[in-house]
Amino acid sequence: MANDSGLFVPVDTAFPFDNSYARLPERFYARLPPTPVAAPRLLKLNYALARQLGLDPDVLSSPNGVAILAGNRLAQGSQPIALAYAGHQFGGFSPQLGDGRAILLGEVIDRDGVRRDIQLKGSGPTPFSRRGDGRAALGPVLREYLVSEAMFVLGIPTTRSLAAVSTGEPVWREAELPGAVLTRVASSHIRVGTFQFFAAREDVEALRLLADHAIDRHYPEARKAAQPYRAFYEQVVARQANLIAQWMLVGFIHGVMNTDNSSISGETIDYGPCAFMDAYDPSTVFSSIDTQGRYAYINQPRIAPWNLARFGETLLPLLADTSDAALAIANEVLATFQPLYAAALLAGLRRKLGLFTAEEGDSVLAEDLLKAMAANQADFTLTFRRLGDAAGDPARDAGVRDQFLDPAVFDAWAVRWRERLAREPQDGVARRAAMHATNPLYIPRNHRVEAVLAAAIERDDYAPFEELMMVLARPFEERPEFAAYAEPPTDDMSSYKTFCGT
């Protein structure tokens, strides 16, 4: 809370902070507290995550706890900082971006011994705000809470959401909107753009400090390698290859894959104009600002190595003593992305098709299904889910055929699929169970997300949000009472757009 002099007075709320990033030199961040809000109200608290972080949910939901989650008070041991970083945004380089509306409160060690950042998003202006208000609107806060937690349950590496708090104050975007603050949890907030910030300033000392910090925090095994910085780069590339494959396997579109939104830890970060596909179309773009389709679904596996190439450029002074040798190392490492990505994607597609073994023609079988789905406007999620039913019982082919404008296209492909399944020892029951454990039934459908956001924004009604959260918490388990949540929209969503929160 602020005292009469306007200074924040820390309060003891049992946050076990151990703030390693704040121990780096001052040029890595700006020190400042969050900006208090008028009337904080707790909208959603993630009790399970709080306990995993070693925090007491009852304390967090108390008036003192809500004040901390809103930015009105500081917990004992908090060292609030806004991180400096740069980044390529839609291909154009900005040498200084940084946390323009976020404050890192500090770090805790969770119950598994993992260091986790606790950050407020929408916590007011910082030296990096670039004339922005530093605030967040309620809709984007709830969207990030909902989608990030859905991604976590789907098993995809992601930042997570600890709490959403309304501010009692409006923000102005296209119109006046209610404001909110999100408490985000991440393995770290170190980005490709963080390295670019120091590379742009030719600050090799800072690059080395940052790389050493990231290695110690995320890739300690790299420290034992003969070339630690090469090993570091290799492992970042590997994690990103796996992450993008997982996005593709659930039809997720990030929407704004700028280098400042590319996490060194390999987590999905910064859920702005993100969305999930309904009908399968590789060219799908939802973001209103991505007018050229740079970050379309099909381009995600191309943009990721582009971002990683920019990361490699920042590491050149650390990779070798000469520029030619460093460039050769960087190119060798970057070349591993495509085979790693392709292997992860194919392994995932085999699981989605119910294949337990590997055969040479599996990639063609999968690609042919995807091409047929695209040509027939088949729903991405339901096609694979219903395929699991058909694998267990051919009499249930109708559920898959219904997804295709021309069901005969599926029939022709299914002959090849069943011939492939016949060469495996598993029975239909085991195969169906395995496929249903990897192909979700419930995803954050765009029309459902928009409906719950509208209810919250327009009517202050959070019951639809809570119900959708409850459905998405068990995405693989069919529950008849929630059957409607599995269905695609009945209206035309081809013009559906998502928007950034800034």
C-alpha positions as CSV (number, residue, x, y, z in Angstrom):
1,M,0.0,0.0,0.0
2,A,1.1,3.6,-0.4
3,N,1.9,5.7,2.7
4,D,1.4,9.4,3.0
5,S,4.6,10.1,1.1
6,G,3.3,8.1,-1.9
7,L,5.8,5.3,-1.3
8,F,4.8,1.6,-1.3
9,V,5.0,-0.2,2.0
10,P,5.6,-3.9,1.6
11,V,3.2,-6.2,3.4
12,D,3.9,-9.8,4.5
13,T,1.7,-12.2,2.5
14,A,4.1,-15.2,2.5
15,F,5.4,-14.9,-1.1
16,P,8.7,-16.8,-0.9
17,F,10.5,-14.5,-3.3
18,D,14.0,-15.2,-4.6
19,N,14.6,-12.7,-7.4
20,S,17.5,-13.7,-9.6
21,Y,16.7,-11.5,-12.6
22,A,16.6,-8.4,-10.3
23,R,20.2,-9.2,-9.3
24,L,21.4,-8.7,-12.9
25,P,22.8,-5.2,-13.7
26,E,20.4,-2.2,-13.8
27,R,20.5,-1.9,-17.6
28,F,18.5,-5.1,-17.8
29,Y,15.3,-3.5,-16.5
30,A,13.7,-0.4,-14.9
31,R,12.8,-0.5,-11.2
32,L,9.4,0.8,-10.4
33,P,6.2,-0.3,-8.6
34,P,2.9,-1.0,-10.3
35,T,0.5,1.9,-10.6
36,P,-2.4,1.5,-8.1
37,V,-6.0,1.1,-9.3
38,A,-9.2,2.6,-8.0
39,A,-11.3,-0.4,-6.9
40,P,-9.7,-3.8,-7.3
41,R,-12.0,-6.8,-7.4
42,L,-10.9,-10.4,-7.7
43,L,-12.6,-12.0,-10.7
44,K,-10.7,-15.3,-10.8
45,L,-8.1,-17.1,-8.8
46,N,-6.3,-20.2,-9.9
47,Y,-6.3,-22.2,-6.6
48,A,-4.4,-25.2,-7.9
49,L,-1.6,-23.0,-9.4
50,A,-1.4,-21.0,-6.3
51,R,-0.8,-24.1,-4.2
52,Q,1.8,-25.4,-6.8
53,L,3.7,-22.1,-6.3
54,G,3.7,-22.6,-2.6
55,L,1.2,-19.7,-2.1
56,D,-1.9,-19.7,0.2
57,P,-5.0,-19.2,-1.9
58,D,-6.9,-17.9,1.1
59,V,-4.3,-15.2,1.6
60,L,-4.3,-14.3,-2.1
61,S,-8.1,-13.9,-2.1
62,S,-8.0,-11.7,1.1
63,P,-8.2,-7.9,0.7
64,N,-4.4,-7.7,1.2
65,G,-3.8,-10.4,-1.4
66,V,-6.2,-8.8,-4.0
67,A,-4.4,-5.5,-3.4
68,I,-1.1,-7.2,-4.4
69,L,-2.7,-8.8,-7.4
70,A,-4.0,-5.4,-8.5
71,G,-0.7,-3.6,-8.0
72,N,-2.0,-1.6,-5.0
73,R,0.4,-3.2,-2.5
74,L,3.7,-5.0,-2.6
75,A,4.4,-8.3,-1.0
76,Q,7.3,-8.6,1.3
77,G,10.4,-9.4,-0.7
78,S,9.0,-8.2,-4.0
79,Q,11.4,-6.2,-6.2
80,P,9.2,-4.9,-9.0
81,I,10.9,-4.4,-12.4
82,A,9.9,-3.8,-16.0
83,L,12.2,-5.8,-18.3
84,A,14.0,-4.3,-21.2
85,Y,13.9,-6.0,-24.6
86,A,13.8,-5.2,-28.3
87,G,12.2,-7.2,-31.1
88,H,11.2,-7.7,-34.7
89,Q,7.6,-6.9,-35.1
90,F,6.1,-8.1,-38.3
91,G,9.6,-8.2,-39.7
92,G,10.6,-4.7,-38.7
93,F,13.2,-4.2,-36.0
94,S,12.5,-2.0,-32.9
95,P,15.7,-1.6,-30.8
96,Q,13.7,-0.8,-27.7
97,L,10.4,-2.3,-26.7
98,G,10.3,-3.6,-23.1
99,D,7.5,-4.2,-20.6
100,G,5.2,-1.3,-21.5
101,R,2.4,-2.5,-19.3
102,A,3.8,-5.3,-17.2
103,I,5.7,-5.5,-13.9
104,L,7.7,-8.5,-12.7
105,L,6.9,-8.7,-9.0
106,G,9.5,-11.4,-8.4
107,E,10.3,-15.1,-8.6
108,V,9.3,-18.0,-6.5
109,I,10.5,-21.6,-6.4
110,D,7.5,-23.9,-6.8
111,R,6.8,-27.2,-5.1
112,D,8.7,-29.1,-7.9
113,G,11.8,-26.9,-7.4
114,V,11.1,-24.9,-10.6
115,R,11.8,-21.1,-10.6
116,R,8.7,-19.2,-11.7
117,D,8.2,-15.5,-12.5
118,I,5.1,-13.8,-11.1
119,Q,4.2,-10.8,-13.3
120,L,1.4,-8.3,-13.4
121,K,0.1,-7.5,-16.9
122,G,-1.9,-4.2,-17.2
123,S,-0.2,-2.7,-14.1
124,G,0.4,0.8,-15.5
125,P,2.9,2.7,-17.5
126,T,6.7,2.1,-17.4
127,P,9.6,3.7,-19.1
128,F,9.0,1.3,-22.0
129,S,5.3,2.2,-22.6
130,R,5.9,4.2,-25.7
131,R,3.1,6.6,-25.0
132,G,0.8,3.8,-24.1
133,D,-1.4,3.8,-21.0
134,G,0.2,0.7,-19.5
135,R,-3.2,-0.8,-18.8
136,A,-5.2,-3.9,-20.0
137,A,-8.8,-4.2,-20.9
138,L,-10.9,-6.9,-19.3
139,G,-11.5,-8.9,-22.5
140,P,-7.9,-9.6,-23.3
141,V,-7.1,-10.4,-19.7
142,L,-9.9,-13.0,-19.6
143,R,-8.9,-14.3,-23.0
144,E,-5.3,-14.9,-21.9
145,Y,-6.5,-16.5,-18.6
146,L,-8.8,-18.9,-20.4
147,V,-6.6,-19.8,-23.4
148,S,-3.4,-20.2,-21.5
149,E,-5.0,-22.5,-19.0
150,A,-6.6,-24.5,-21.8
151,M,-3.2,-24.9,-23.4
152,F,-1.7,-26.1,-20.1
153,V,-4.4,-28.8,-19.8
154,L,-3.7,-29.8,-23.4
155,G,-0.1,-30.4,-22.4
156,I,1.4,-27.6,-24.4
157,P,4.2,-25.6,-22.7
158,T,2.8,-22.2,-21.8
159,T,2.8,-19.4,-19.4
160,R,-0.1,-19.7,-16.9
161,S,-2.6,-17.4,-15.3
162,L,-2.8,-17.1,-11.5
163,A,-5.4,-14.4,-11.1
164,A,-7.6,-11.8,-12.9
165,V,-8.6,-8.6,-11.1
166,S,-10.8,-5.8,-12.3
167,T,-9.6,-2.3,-11.7
168,G,-12.7,-0.3,-11.4
169,E,-11.3,2.0,-14.0
170,P,-11.9,2.3,-17.7
171,V,-9.4,2.0,-20.5
172,W,-9.7,3.4,-24.0
173,R,-9.2,1.3,-27.0
174,E,-11.7,1.4,-29.9
175,A,-14.1,2.4,-27.2
176,E,-14.3,2.8,-23.4
177,L,-13.8,-0.7,-21.8
178,P,-13.5,-2.0,-18.3
179,G,-9.9,-2.4,-17.1
180,A,-8.3,-5.4,-15.5
181,V,-4.9,-6.8,-14.4
182,L,-3.7,-10.4,-15.1
183,T,-1.2,-12.1,-12.8
184,R,0.9,-14.3,-15.2
185,V,3.3,-17.1,-14.2
186,A,6.1,-18.1,-16.5
187,S,9.3,-20.1,-16.3
188,S,10.8,-16.8,-17.2
189,H,10.1,-13.7,-19.4
190,I,13.4,-13.9,-21.2
191,R,12.7,-13.5,-24.9
192,V,14.6,-13.6,-28.2
193,G,14.0,-9.8,-28.1
194,T,15.8,-9.6,-24.7
195,F,19.0,-10.8,-26.4
196,Q,18.3,-8.5,-29.3
197,F,18.2,-5.5,-27.0
198,F,21.8,-6.0,-26.0
199,A,23.0,-7.1,-29.4
200,A,21.7,-3.9,-30.9
201,R,23.8,-2.0,-28.4
202,E,26.9,-4.2,-29.0
203,D,26.9,-5.0,-25.3
204,V,28.7,-8.3,-25.3
205,E,29.2,-8.3,-21.6
206,A,25.4,-8.1,-21.1
207,L,24.8,-10.8,-23.7
208,R,27.1,-13.1,-21.8
209,L,25.5,-12.4,-18.5
210,L,22.0,-12.9,-20.0
211,A,23.1,-16.2,-21.7
212,D,24.7,-17.5,-18.5
213,H,21.5,-16.6,-16.6
214,A,19.3,-18.3,-19.1
215,I,21.5,-21.4,-19.1
216,D,21.6,-21.6,-15.3
217,R,17.8,-21.2,-15.2
218,H,16.6,-23.2,-18.1
219,Y,19.3,-25.4,-19.6
220,P,21.8,-26.2,-16.8
221,E,23.0,-29.3,-18.7
222,A,24.4,-27.0,-21.4
223,R,27.0,-25.7,-18.9
224,K,28.7,-29.1,-19.0
225,A,29.1,-29.2,-22.7
226,A,32.3,-28.5,-24.5
227,Q,30.7,-25.5,-26.1
228,P,28.1,-24.2,-23.6
229,Y,26.7,-21.4,-25.8
230,R,26.3,-23.7,-28.8
231,A,24.5,-26.3,-26.5
232,F,22.3,-23.5,-25.2
233,Y,21.3,-22.5,-28.8
234,E,20.7,-26.1,-29.7
235,Q,18.4,-26.6,-26.8
236,V,16.4,-23.5,-27.4
237,V,16.0,-24.5,-31.1
238,A,14.8,-28.0,-30.0
239,R,12.2,-26.7,-27.6
240,Q,10.8,-24.2,-30.1
241,A,10.6,-27.0,-32.7
242,N,8.6,-29.1,-30.3
243,L,6.4,-26.2,-29.2
244,I,5.4,-25.2,-32.8
245,A,4.6,-28.8,-33.6
246,Q,2.3,-29.0,-30.6
247,W,0.5,-25.8,-31.8
248,M,0.0,-27.3,-35.2
249,L,-1.4,-30.5,-33.8
250,V,-4.3,-28.7,-32.0
251,G,-5.0,-26.1,-34.6
252,F,-3.7,-23.2,-32.5
253,I,-2.7,-19.9,-34.1
254,H,-0.6,-17.6,-32.0
255,G,-1.3,-14.6,-34.1
256,V,1.7,-12.4,-33.4
257,M,4.9,-14.4,-33.5
258,N,7.2,-11.4,-33.1
259,T,10.7,-12.0,-31.7
260,D,9.7,-10.2,-28.5
261,N,6.9,-12.9,-28.2
262,S,9.3,-15.8,-28.6
263,S,10.3,-17.2,-25.2
264,I,13.8,-18.7,-24.6
265,S,12.2,-21.2,-22.2
266,G,10.1,-22.7,-25.0
267,E,6.8,-21.7,-23.6
268,T,3.8,-20.2,-25.4
269,I,3.8,-16.5,-24.3
270,D,1.7,-13.4,-24.9
271,Y,-1.8,-14.5,-25.9
272,G,-2.9,-11.5,-27.8
273,P,-4.9,-12.2,-31.0
274,C,-4.7,-15.9,-30.6
275,A,-7.4,-18.4,-31.6
276,F,-8.1,-22.0,-32.5
277,M,-9.2,-23.1,-36.0
278,D,-12.7,-24.5,-36.6
279,A,-12.7,-25.7,-40.2
280,Y,-9.3,-26.8,-41.3
281,D,-7.7,-24.2,-43.5
282,P,-3.9,-23.9,-43.5
283,S,-4.1,-20.2,-44.5
284,T,-6.2,-19.2,-41.5
285,V,-5.4,-15.8,-40.0
286,F,-7.5,-14.3,-37.2
287,S,-5.4,-11.3,-36.1
288,S,-6.8,-8.0,-37.3
289,I,-3.3,-6.6,-37.5
290,D,-1.8,-9.4,-39.6
291,T,-3.1,-8.1,-42.9
292,Q,-0.5,-10.0,-45.0
293,G,-0.9,-13.3,-43.2
294,R,2.7,-13.4,-42.0
295,Y,1.6,-15.4,-38.9
296,A,-1.0,-17.6,-40.6
297,Y,-1.3,-21.1,-39.2
298,I,0.7,-22.6,-42.1
299,N,3.5,-20.1,-41.6
300,Q,4.2,-20.8,-38.0
301,P,6.8,-23.5,-38.7
302,R,8.5,-21.0,-41.0
303,I,8.4,-18.0,-38.7
304,A,9.8,-19.9,-35.7
305,P,13.2,-20.6,-37.4
306,W,13.2,-17.1,-38.7
307,N,13.0,-15.9,-35.1
308,L,15.6,-18.4,-34.0
309,A,17.9,-17.1,-36.7
310,R,17.6,-13.6,-35.2
311,F,18.4,-15.3,-31.8
312,G,21.5,-17.0,-33.3
313,E,22.7,-13.6,-34.6
314,T,22.8,-12.2,-31.1
315,L,24.8,-15.2,-29.9
316,L,27.6,-14.9,-32.5
317,P,30.0,-13.1,-30.2
318,L,29.7,-16.0,-27.7
319,L,29.9,-18.9,-30.2
320,A,33.4,-18.6,-31.5
321,D,36.4,-16.2,-31.7
322,T,36.0,-15.4,-35.3
323,S,32.8,-14.2,-37.1
324,D,33.1,-16.9,-39.8
325,A,33.4,-19.7,-37.3
326,A,30.5,-18.3,-35.2
327,L,28.3,-18.0,-38.2
328,A,29.1,-21.6,-39.3
329,I,28.1,-22.9,-35.8
330,A,24.9,-20.8,-35.8
331,N,23.9,-22.1,-39.2
332,E,24.6,-25.7,-38.2
333,V,22.4,-25.3,-35.1
334,L,19.6,-23.6,-37.0
335,A,19.5,-26.3,-39.6
336,T,18.4,-28.8,-36.9
337,F,15.0,-27.0,-36.5
338,Q,13.3,-28.5,-39.6
339,P,14.1,-32.1,-38.9
340,L,13.3,-31.8,-35.2
341,Y,10.0,-30.1,-36.1
342,A,9.1,-32.6,-38.8
343,A,9.8,-35.5,-36.4
344,A,7.7,-34.0,-33.6
345,L,4.8,-33.2,-36.0
346,L,4.8,-36.7,-37.5
347,A,5.0,-38.3,-34.1
348,G,2.0,-36.3,-33.1
349,L,0.1,-37.0,-36.3
350,R,0.7,-40.7,-35.8
351,R,-0.9,-40.5,-32.3
352,K,-3.8,-38.5,-33.7
353,L,-4.4,-41.2,-36.3
354,G,-4.1,-44.1,-33.8
355,L,-0.8,-45.4,-35.1
356,F,1.5,-47.0,-32.5
357,T,4.3,-47.9,-34.8
358,A,6.2,-46.1,-37.6
359,E,6.0,-46.9,-41.3
360,E,7.5,-44.9,-44.2
361,G,4.2,-43.9,-45.7
362,D,2.7,-42.5,-42.5
363,S,3.5,-38.9,-43.4
364,V,1.7,-39.2,-46.8
365,L,-1.3,-40.8,-45.1
366,A,-1.6,-37.9,-42.7
367,E,-1.0,-35.2,-45.3
368,D,-3.6,-36.7,-47.6
369,L,-6.1,-36.5,-44.8
370,L,-5.3,-32.9,-44.1
371,K,-5.6,-32.0,-47.7
372,A,-9.0,-33.7,-47.9
373,M,-10.0,-31.8,-44.7
374,A,-9.0,-28.5,-46.2
375,A,-10.8,-29.1,-49.5
376,N,-14.0,-30.2,-47.6
377,Q,-14.1,-27.6,-44.8
378,A,-13.8,-30.4,-42.2
379,D,-13.6,-29.3,-38.6
380,F,-10.1,-29.8,-37.4
381,T,-10.8,-30.9,-33.8
382,L,-14.0,-32.9,-34.5
383,T,-12.5,-34.8,-37.5
384,F,-9.7,-36.2,-35.4
385,R,-11.9,-36.8,-32.4
386,R,-14.5,-38.7,-34.4
387,L,-11.8,-40.6,-36.1
388,G,-11.0,-42.2,-32.7
389,D,-14.6,-43.4,-32.5
390,A,-14.4,-44.8,-36.0
391,A,-11.1,-46.6,-35.1
392,G,-12.9,-48.3,-32.2
393,D,-15.9,-49.2,-34.3
394,P,-16.1,-48.8,-38.2
395,A,-19.9,-48.5,-37.8
396,R,-19.2,-45.0,-36.4
397,D,-17.7,-43.7,-39.6
398,A,-20.7,-41.5,-40.0
399,G,-19.4,-39.1,-37.4
400,V,-16.3,-38.5,-39.5
401,R,-18.1,-38.5,-42.8
402,D,-20.4,-35.7,-41.6
403,Q,-17.4,-33.4,-41.3
404,F,-16.8,-33.5,-45.1
405,L,-18.7,-31.7,-47.8
406,D,-18.0,-34.8,-50.0
407,P,-18.1,-37.8,-47.6
408,A,-16.8,-40.1,-50.4
409,V,-13.4,-38.3,-50.1
410,F,-13.2,-39.6,-46.5
411,D,-14.4,-43.1,-47.5
412,A,-11.5,-43.4,-50.0
413,W,-8.9,-42.2,-47.5
414,A,-10.4,-44.5,-44.8
415,V,-9.7,-47.6,-46.9
416,R,-5.9,-46.8,-46.8
417,W,-6.1,-45.9,-43.1
418,R,-7.7,-49.2,-42.1
419,E,-5.2,-51.1,-44.1
420,R,-2.5,-49.3,-42.1
421,L,-4.2,-50.0,-38.8
422,A,-4.5,-53.7,-39.7
423,R,-0.7,-54.0,-39.6
424,E,-0.7,-53.2,-35.9
425,P,-1.5,-55.5,-33.0
426,Q,-3.7,-53.1,-30.9
427,D,-7.5,-53.8,-30.8
428,G,-10.1,-51.1,-31.5
429,V,-10.8,-50.4,-27.9
430,A,-7.2,-49.7,-27.0
431,R,-6.8,-47.6,-30.1
432,R,-9.9,-45.5,-29.4
433,A,-8.7,-44.8,-25.9
434,A,-5.3,-43.8,-27.0
435,M,-6.7,-41.5,-29.7
436,H,-9.2,-39.9,-27.4
437,A,-6.3,-39.2,-24.9
438,T,-4.5,-37.2,-27.6
439,N,-7.4,-35.6,-29.6
440,P,-9.4,-33.2,-27.5
441,L,-13.1,-32.9,-27.7
442,Y,-13.3,-29.4,-26.2
443,I,-11.1,-26.5,-27.2
444,P,-11.7,-22.7,-26.7
445,R,-14.0,-22.3,-29.7
446,N,-14.0,-18.8,-30.9
447,H,-17.7,-18.2,-30.7
448,R,-17.7,-19.6,-27.1
449,V,-14.8,-17.4,-26.1
450,E,-16.5,-14.3,-27.5
451,A,-19.7,-15.1,-25.8
452,V,-18.2,-15.4,-22.3
453,L,-16.1,-12.2,-22.9
454,A,-19.2,-10.3,-23.9
455,A,-21.1,-11.5,-20.9
456,A,-18.4,-10.3,-18.6
457,I,-17.8,-7.0,-20.3
458,E,-21.4,-6.0,-21.1
459,R,-23.3,-7.6,-18.1
460,D,-20.6,-8.2,-15.5
461,D,-21.7,-11.8,-15.7
462,Y,-18.9,-14.3,-15.1
463,A,-21.0,-17.5,-14.9
464,P,-20.5,-18.3,-18.6
465,F,-16.7,-17.8,-18.2
466,E,-16.7,-20.1,-15.2
467,E,-18.6,-22.8,-17.1
468,L,-16.3,-22.6,-20.1
469,M,-13.3,-22.9,-17.8
470,M,-14.9,-25.9,-16.2
471,V,-15.4,-27.6,-19.6
472,L,-11.9,-26.8,-20.9
473,A,-10.3,-28.2,-17.7
474,R,-11.1,-31.7,-18.9
475,P,-10.7,-31.4,-22.7
476,F,-10.4,-35.1,-23.5
477,E,-13.3,-36.4,-21.4
478,E,-16.7,-36.6,-23.1
479,R,-19.4,-35.2,-20.9
480,P,-22.9,-35.3,-22.5
481,E,-24.2,-32.3,-20.5
482,F,-21.6,-30.1,-22.3
483,A,-22.0,-31.6,-25.8
484,A,-22.8,-28.1,-27.2
485,Y,-19.3,-26.9,-26.3
486,A,-17.8,-29.4,-28.7
487,E,-19.7,-28.1,-31.7
488,P,-18.4,-25.6,-34.2
489,P,-20.3,-22.4,-34.7
490,T,-23.5,-22.6,-36.7
491,D,-23.0,-19.1,-38.2
492,D,-20.2,-18.1,-40.6
493,M,-17.0,-17.3,-38.7
494,S,-14.9,-16.9,-41.8
495,S,-14.6,-13.2,-41.1
496,Y,-13.9,-13.6,-37.4
497,K,-11.1,-11.4,-36.2
498,T,-9.1,-11.2,-32.9
499,F,-7.5,-8.0,-31.6
500,C,-4.5,-7.2,-29.5
501,G,-5.1,-5.7,-26.1
502,T,-3.0,-2.6,-26.7
